[in-house]
Amino acid sequence: MRTFWTILAVAGSLVLLLLLGVAIAVWTVDVNQFVAPIQKKVKEATGRDLTIGGGVHLSLGLEPKLVLDDVHFGNAPWAKDKDMATVKHVEAVVALLPLLQRRFEVRRLNLVDPAIALEIGAGGKANWDFGTVPSSSAPAAASAGAVSALASVGIGSVEIANGNLTYRDDASGAVTRIAIDRFAAQARDPNAPISAEFRGKVDDVPISLSGNFGSLETLLQRRAPFPIAIDGQVAGRNANVGTKLHQTEGTVQLQDLSMTVGTSKATGEASVSTGGPRRKLTLRLSSPSLALADLQFSPAAAATPANAAATPANAAATPAKAAASAQPHKAWLFSDDPMSFAGLAGVDVDGDIAIGDLKLADGRRLADVHARFTLQGGRLDAPDLQAKMFGGALQGALTVDATHPAEPGIAIVGQATGLDLSALLAAGGRRVRSRAARPTLRSI
């Protein structure tokens, strides 16, 4: 028994010495000595400046915490914003024992009030493309280096609170704004799968999603496939996406793509090529059933009944206007609302879409819809448009020339066979009239 207590006393002494050593190591670590080397590495890797306006300090405890304030990461010289990213407050919870060897292993990284500005210039250059890879052999080495660095740092989880992200396309002038209420991602190590969740808004549309992804090493080293599975709600509608991401030099492919929003479903594949002077999107989608209402992600569409009933006085004040907005231009075949074609200039597209049952916003349905189209330099050509409606079949072609956005040109050619005239008249209302006792429909 005496031997047992002796061994326990020796073990306790060793533990005490170990803890004392850790405490001394932590106390004597000057975290600011790591700032300059990190800034130098970032500058060498990206060509951008990393500045820490509020300094760095280490908060001691059972889980030491590295704290940074007022962090700025520089932007591309041509970009509109001075900084590509800023963070008001950064907290990195570090592992205790590795501090004995003056190493920081981050177990949890918290970013508070980050602001990220992503931008694609008029020439197709992206501000996240640092352009520092000198040869074709460098990507693999750079990726391996990145994975090795991440493994040594050992970031277990990342959390973002109260952030915002802006995506700007200078060619089209389109700006997408993402408000991040909360984002969290975690993985056991760079070789383990990633789980993540997001709650926030995209252009004021509420979104709540969770997802499971492949490992960070697979993504950085471009090992195929990188699985993606996302599930949640968009504007109050159930939504999910599943695909396998493949990366090659200058091309990102989404294979085995499946999407569901509300009652609408689609499958297919997509790819984005960035190797040329302009980005090109290739899209092949097939949908058994699609409702346009499921794709209208306006904030009003996500309003709850309580919100809708919150302003009865306003609704009653203009009953005629409310009725008009509920059924806009019912008597017209085409709405007189202005259309913008500015978005056509942002990217080139080669698309093929087939829809078995297409439900329009007004409740009407089209069957066996097929559209083949290309978009290049702001010019949309759809030489093959097909659909069945009003008991007959429609075929046609569409061209939209938006190379001069202020004065776009539109050309429509079509023909219809076997249409039910009574259904067509009912759809058109009083604006469609017959001049003859036996009216006929002619091709346009």
N, C-alpha and C positions, 0 to 999 in steps of 0.2 A: 504493500500500500504506500509505503514511504517512497518507493521508486516511482510510482505513478505520479505523486505530487511533485517529485523532482523534475520528471519529464514535463509536466504541465507548467511548472515554473520556468523551465528553460524555454519552452515554446512561447509562453507569454512574453518573456523577455525579448525573444526574437521578433515577435509581432510588434512589440513596443518600439524596438529599435528601428524596424521597418517604417512604422508610422512616423517616427521622429525624423527619419531620413527623408520621407516624402514631404513632411512639413517644412524641413529646411530647404529642400529643393524647390518647393512651390514658393516659399518666402523669398528665395534669392533669385527667382526667375525674373528677368527684366524683359517683359513682353515687347517693349518698344524696339528692342534690338532685332526683332523679326520683321519690323515694318519695312525698312529700307530694302532688304533682300526680296521681299514679296513684291514690292513696287517695281523693282528692277526686273523680276521675272515676268510680271504682267506686261511691262513695257516691251520687253523682248519678244514675248509671244503674240502680242496684239498690236503693238505700235501706239497704244493708248495709255494715258496717264491714270493711275489710281491714287486718289488723295483721300486722306483721313483727317478731316478738319477738327474733329473733337478728340483726337488722340485715342490711345489704347490703354486699357487697364485690366488687371486680373482680379476678379472677386473670389476670395478664398472660401472654402467650405468643403463638405463631403463630395460635392460635384463642383469643382472650380469652373468659373464662368469668365470667358474672355469677352469683353465689352468694347465695341467700337461705335463712335457717334459721328454723324455727318460724313458719310462715305460717298465719294463721287467717282464714277468711271467715265472717262472721256468718250466723245462721239467721233464719228468720221468727220473730216474737215468740211465736206460738202453738205452735211446734214443740217436740218433746221434748228435742232436743239443743241445746246452746248454739251450736255452730258447724255450719254446713252442710258445711264442708270444712276440713280441716287438712292441712298437709304438713310433714313433719319437715325435709326438705332439698330444695331446688330448685336445679338447675344449668341455666343458659341459655348455650349456646355462641353467641357473637355474631360477626357478620361484622366483619372488621378495618377495611376502608377506610371504611365509613359512619361510623366513630367520628370521622373528621376533621370531620364536620359535626354532631357530638354527637348522632348518631342510633344507636339500637340496632336491629339487624336480627337476630332470633333464628333461627339455623339449626337448632338442636336443643335441645329442652326436655326435661329429665329430672326426674321427680318421684319421690322416694324416701319410702316409708312414708306415702302419702296415705290419709286416711280421709274418705269422702264419705257423708253421711246424706241420703237422699231420703225425703220423707214426704208423704203425702196425708192431710189432716185429715178429721175426720168430716163436714164440710160439702162435701168435694170439692176444697178449696183445696190446691194443691201448693206446696211450699216453694221450688220453682224458678221459680214464677210471681212475678215481682217487681212486677207491677202498676203499671208506670211509664209505660205507653203511654196518653196522654191522648185521642187521637182516632184515627179510622179511617185517616187518612192517615199516621199516625206509623209503623206497622209497616214499610212499604217504606223510609221514610227511615232508620229505625233499622237495618234490615237492610243498607241500602246503606252506612250509617256503619260498621257492624260489619265489612263486607267491606273497606271502605277502610282501616280500622284494622288489620285482619289483613294486608292487602297491605303496609302500611307497616312493620309489625313483621316480616313475612316468616318466620313459623314454618314451617320445612321439615319437621320431624318431632317427634313427641311420644313419650316412653317413660315408662312407669310400672312401678315395681318394688316388690313387697311391699306392695301396697295392699289396701284393703278398702272395699266399698260396701254400705250397708244401705238396703233399700227397705221402708218401713213403710206399711201401709194402716190408718189408725186406725178406719175403719168396720168392717172385718172382723177386725181384730187380726192379720192375716197379716204376717209379717216374712220377707223374703228377704235372705239374706246372701251376698255375692259376695266371694270371696278372689281377689285379682289377683296371681298369681305374676309375670306379665309381660304388659304391653300395649304395643303399638307401632303408631303410625299415621304415615304420611308422604305428602306431596304436594309437587310441585314449586312450586306457588303456589296461591292460592285458586281459580283457574280450572281447575286440573288435577285428574284423578281421584285418589281417596284409596285407598291400600292399607293394610290393618290386619291385626293378628294378636292373638289373646288366648289365654293359657294360665292356667288357674286352676280354681276350683271354685265352683259355685252350690249352696248348701245342702249342701255336702260331696260333690256330684256332680262328678267330674272332667270338664273341658271343654277342648278344644283346637281353636281355630277360626282360619281366615284368611279375609279377605274383600276384595272390591273394591267401591268405592262411587263415586257421582258426585262432583262438585266441591263444595267448601265453599260457594262462591258460590251454586250451584244450591240448596243446602239452606237457606241463610240468606235468600235472596230468594224462596224458595218457588216456584222454577221447576219445572214438571212436565215429565217425570217425573224422580225421583231414583232411579237404579238401585241395587239392592242384590243382591250375590251372595256368599253365605257357604258355606264348605265346611270340614269337619273331623270331629271325633269328639265324641260326647256319651256319657258313661258307657261308653266302649269301643265304641260303635256308630257306624258311618259316618252322617253327617248333612249335609244341605245345604239351603239356603233361597235362593230367588230371587224377587224381587218388584220392583215399581216404586212408589215412594212419592210420593203426591200430598198437598200441604198446602193447605188453605183455612182461612179464619178459624174456629177452633174445631173443626176436623175434620182427622183424619189418615187417609188411605186407603192400603191396600196392595192394589194391582191386579196381575193376572197372577201371583198368589201360587202358588208351587210348593214343596212340602216333601217331604223324604225322611229317614226315620229307620230305620236297619236295613233291613228288607224292606218297610216301610210307606211308602206314597206318598199324597199328597193335593194337590189343586189347588183354587183358588177365589179369594176376595177377602175382605177384612176392613176395617173402619173403626172408628175410635174418635172419638166426639163428646164434647167437653168444654165445649160452649157452654151447656148447661143446668145445673140444680142438681146433677145426678149424671152421672157418666161413663156413656156408653152404648156398648157394643160390638155391632157388627153383623157376623155371621159367616155366610159361605156356603162350604161345603166339600164336595168330592166326592172319594171315594177308591175306586180299584178294589180295593185290598187293604190291610187294616190289622190289625196284631197288637197286642193290648193289652200284651204283654210288651215291645214296642219303646218304649212310652210310660211304663214303670215305671223312673224314673230314681233309684232308691235307691242309696246307696253300696254296699250289699251286692251289687247287680246288677252293679256294675263291678269287683268283686273278682276278682283273677287266680286261676288254679288254685293257684299257689304259696301265696297268702294263705289260700285255702280249706283247704289241707292243713297250714297252719302250726300248727293246734291240734287234732291228732288225739285227744289225751287228753280235751279238753272234749267233742268230738263223741261219743266212745265212752262218756263218763260218763252221758249221758242219751239212750240210743238211742230210747226211746219218744218223748221230746220232739222229737228230730230227725226221726223218721218223721212225727210229727204236723205239724211245720212244713213238711215237704216236700209233704204232701197234706192241707192243713187242711180239716177238716170234710167229707170226701169224701162222707159219707152224707147231707149236708143239701143242699137246693136253694139255700138262702140262708145266708151266713155269719153267725155270731153276733158278729162283731167290731163294736165300736161305730162309728158314723158321725158325723162332724161336719159341720154345715151352716153353720158360721160364715162360710165364704167366700162364701155366696150374697148376703150383705148389702153386699159391697164395690162391685158394679158392676151396671148393668142390661145385659141381653143380648137380642138378637133373632137367633136362630140357625136354620139349616137345614143338616142334615148328611146325606149319602147315602154309604153304604158298600156296595160290591159283595160283598166277602167279609170278614167280621169274625171274627178268630180270638181266642177268649177265652183267659184265662190258663191254664185247665185243658186246653186243646187243642181244645175243641169249637168248632164254626164256626156262624156265622149268615150267611145270604145275603140280599141285597137289603134291607139295613137302611136305614131312613129315619126321621129324627127332626126334627120341627119344634117349636121351643120358644121361650118368652120367660121372662125373669127380670127382675122389677121389684120393687124395695123389699124384697128377701129372699124373694119368692114365685116359685117355679118352676112354670110351666105348660107341659106337653108334651101338647097335645091330639091329636097325630098321631104314634104310634109304630108302626112296621111292621117285621117281620122274618120270614124263613123259616127254620125249624129243625125237627128231628125229623120230617122228611118232610111237614110241613104249614106253615101260615101263622099268624102271630100278629099281632093288632091290639090297640091299647090306648091308654090315656091315663094320664098321671102328673101329680100335683100335690104339691109340697112347700112347705109354709108354714113358713118359717124366720123370720118376723117376730118371733117370740119364741124365740131360739136355745136357751134352756134347755128348752123344751117344743115342739119342732117337730111339725108335723102332716103326715102322708103319706096320700095317697089314690091307689089304683091300680085301674083298671078295664080289663079286657081280655077278649078272646075268641080262641079258637083253633079252627082247622078242619083236618081231615085229618092230625092228628098220628099218628105211629107209636107205639102204646102200648108196645111192647116196647123201643123206643129210649128212651122217656121213663122207663120203669121202670129200665132199666139206668143211666140218668144219675142217677136219684134214689137207687138202692141200696135198702137195707132200710127206709128211712124212708118210701118210697112203696109202698103196698100196695093191692091190689084187694079189695073186699069182695064183689063179685058175680062170678058165673061169666063174665058178659059185661059188663065194665066199660065205661062211657062217660065221656067228658070233657065237662064243662059249662063254660059261660063264667062267669067271675068277675064 
